[in-house]
Amino acid sequence: RLATSDQARLSPLLASIGRQLADRRRRKAAHRRLVGVVTAVLADGLQGSKGAAGLITDNLRPRDLEALAEATGCRSCCLLRLSCSKDMMLERLRSREDREGDQRLGLLDSRDASGRVEDYLQRLPEELQQLTAYVQASGGAAALADIDASLSPEDCLAAAAAALREAAERAELPLQAATDFLALVPAMDWAAQLEATTGRLDRELHPDG
């Protein structure tokens, strides 16, 4: 959606990626370019935010972890992997309403829910190997925790919080109490950061990569 919104058309780089997304043959290349943009936005936001002690990111593929570490200057200390059965994945995908931008992202015209789940299961062994390799390369600084996604959202959140706390204690990172921590989290305007980072990339890169 980052590259297919009306706002994205104002950026030559994002508009170029959006055109690639509309072409099935160029979609993989478009996704790689888009990951690069997102990584740059996250790194710029973290490095430009005074008082930020870390960053929580969602939906990262294992192959992109090294690029994020290089861009931010730090490795992940805790990796959370949510998993559930194939039947539950299908049920959740089929019950989810179409979201704005799904058509332009190619999520509706290429594979149905069953096909998308099969695609994920086929690449799962390789992704697990990449996760294990990342953790091993960290020399014990990164922890990998498996979360049972069939649990309720509240139980998943509690399991994730426990895993994060355990990883922080292992890495000897101080954790504030929840109420104090929230008060210390710096306010981030990610829309403004996106505009600033894409503006910089527009100036540095040719729009067509």
C-alpha positions in Angstrom: 0.0 0.0 0.0 3.0 2.2 0.6 3.6 2.4 -3.2 0.0 2.3 -4.4 -1.7 5.1 -2.5 -2.6 8.4 -4.0 0.1 10.0 -1.8 2.7 7.7 -3.2 2.2 9.1 -6.7 3.9 12.3 -5.5 7.2 10.4 -5.1 8.8 9.4 -8.4 10.5 6.4 -6.7 7.2 5.1 -5.1 5.3 5.7 -8.3 7.9 3.7 -10.2 7.5 0.8 -7.7 3.7 1.1 -7.9 3.9 0.6 -11.7 6.0 -2.5 -11.2 3.5 -3.9 -8.8 0.8 -3.6 -11.4 2.8 -5.9 -13.7 2.9 -9.6 -12.5 6.2 -10.2 -14.3 7.9 -7.4 -12.3 6.3 -7.8 -9.0 9.2 -9.6 -7.2 11.6 -6.9 -8.2 9.1 -4.3 -7.0 8.8 -5.9 -3.6 12.6 -6.0 -3.2 12.7 -2.3 -4.0 9.9 -1.6 -1.6 11.6 -3.4 1.2 14.6 -1.1 0.6 12.4 1.9 1.0 10.8 0.6 4.2 14.2 -0.3 5.7 15.5 3.2 4.9 12.4 4.8 6.5 12.8 2.7 9.7 16.6 3.5 9.9 16.1 7.2 9.4 13.3 7.3 11.9 15.3 5.4 14.6 18.5 7.4 14.1 16.7 10.7 14.0 14.6 10.2 17.1 16.2 11.4 20.3 15.7 9.0 23.2 14.7 6.0 21.1 16.1 2.9 22.7 15.0 0.5 20.0 12.5 -0.4 17.3 9.7 -2.9 17.0 8.9 -4.0 13.5 6.3 -6.3 12.1 6.1 -8.6 9.1 9.8 -8.7 8.3 11.0 -11.7 6.2 14.1 -13.4 7.6 16.1 -12.5 4.4 15.6 -8.8 5.2 17.0 -8.9 8.8 20.6 -8.4 7.8 19.7 -5.3 5.7 17.8 -3.8 8.6 20.7 -4.4 11.0 23.1 -2.8 8.6 20.9 0.2 8.0 20.1 0.8 11.7 23.5 -0.1 13.0 22.2 -2.7 15.5 21.0 -6.3 15.4 17.7 -7.6 16.6 17.8 -8.9 20.2 14.4 -10.7 20.0 12.7 -12.4 17.0 9.1 -13.4 17.4 7.7 -16.1 15.1 3.9 -16.5 15.2 2.7 -19.8 13.8 -0.6 -21.7 13.5 -2.1 -24.6 11.5 -2.7 -24.5 7.8 -6.5 -24.7 8.4 -6.4 -21.7 10.8 -4.4 -19.6 8.3 -7.0 -20.4 5.6 -9.8 -19.6 7.9 -8.4 -16.2 8.8 -7.5 -15.3 5.3 -11.0 -16.2 4.0 -12.8 -14.4 6.7 -10.8 -11.2 6.3 -12.4 -8.5 4.2 -10.5 -7.1 1.2 -8.4 -4.1 2.3 -7.7 -0.9 0.4 -4.9 -1.5 -2.1 -5.1 -5.3 -2.2 -6.0 -5.2 -5.9 -3.2 -2.9 -6.8 -0.8 -5.0 -4.7 -1.7 -8.1 -6.7 -3.2 -9.9 -3.7 -6.5 -10.5 -5.5 -5.5 -11.2 -9.1 -2.8 -13.8 -8.6 -3.5 -16.4 -5.9 -6.5 -17.2 -3.8 -6.2 -17.8 0.0 -5.3 -21.5 -0.5 -2.6 -20.6 -3.0 -1.1 -17.9 -0.8 -0.9 -20.3 2.2 0.8 -23.0 0.0 3.3 -20.4 -1.2 4.1 -19.6 2.4 4.4 -23.2 3.4 6.8 -23.9 0.5 9.2 -21.1 1.5 8.9 -21.8 5.3 11.8 -24.3 5.6 14.2 -21.9 3.9 12.9 -19.0 6.1 13.4 -21.1 9.3 17.0 -21.8 8.2 17.5 -18.1 7.6 16.2 -17.3 11.1 18.4 -19.9 12.7 21.4 -18.6 10.8 20.7 -15.0 11.9 20.4 -16.0 15.6 23.6 -18.1 15.4 25.5 -15.2 13.7 24.5 -12.9 16.6 26.6 -15.0 19.0 23.8 -15.3 21.4 22.7 -11.7 21.3 19.4 -12.5 19.4 16.7 -14.8 20.8 14.1 -16.6 18.7 10.7 -17.2 20.3 7.8 -19.2 18.8 4.4 -17.8 19.6 1.3 -20.0 19.2 -0.9 -17.8 17.0 -3.9 -20.0 17.6 -4.2 -18.5 21.1 -6.3 -15.4 21.8 -4.8 -12.0 20.9 -4.4 -11.3 24.6 -2.5 -14.5 25.2 -0.3 -13.9 22.1 0.5 -10.4 23.4 1.4 -11.8 26.9 3.6 -14.5 25.3 5.4 -11.9 23.2 5.9 -9.5 26.1 7.4 -12.4 28.2 9.7 -13.4 25.3 10.9 -9.8 24.9 11.5 -9.4 28.6 13.5 -12.6 28.7 15.6 -11.5 25.7 16.2 -8.1 27.3 17.3 -9.7 30.5 19.6 -12.1 28.7 21.2 -9.1 26.8 21.4 -7.2 30.1 19.2 -4.4 28.7 17.2 -2.5 31.4 13.4 -2.6 31.0 11.2 0.1 32.4 7.8 -0.7 33.9 5.1 -0.6 31.3 3.6 2.7 32.5 7.0 4.4 32.7 8.1 2.9 29.3 5.1 4.3 27.4 5.8 7.7 28.8 9.4 7.5 27.5 8.5 6.4 24.0 9.3 9.4 21.7 6.4 10.5 19.4 7.1 9.5 15.8 5.3 10.9 12.8 5.9 8.1 10.4 4.0 9.8 7.6 6.4 12.7 7.8 9.4 10.4 8.1 8.2 8.5 5.0 7.9 11.8 3.1 11.4 12.9 4.2 13.1 9.6 3.4 11.4 9.1 0.0 12.3 12.7 -0.8 16.0 12.0 -0.1 15.8 8.7 -2.1 14.1 10.5 -5.0 17.0 12.9 -5.1 19.7 10.2 -4.8 18.2 7.4 -7.0 16.9 7.2 -10.5 13.1 6.7 -10.3 13.3 3.4 -12.2 16.1 2.0 -10.0 
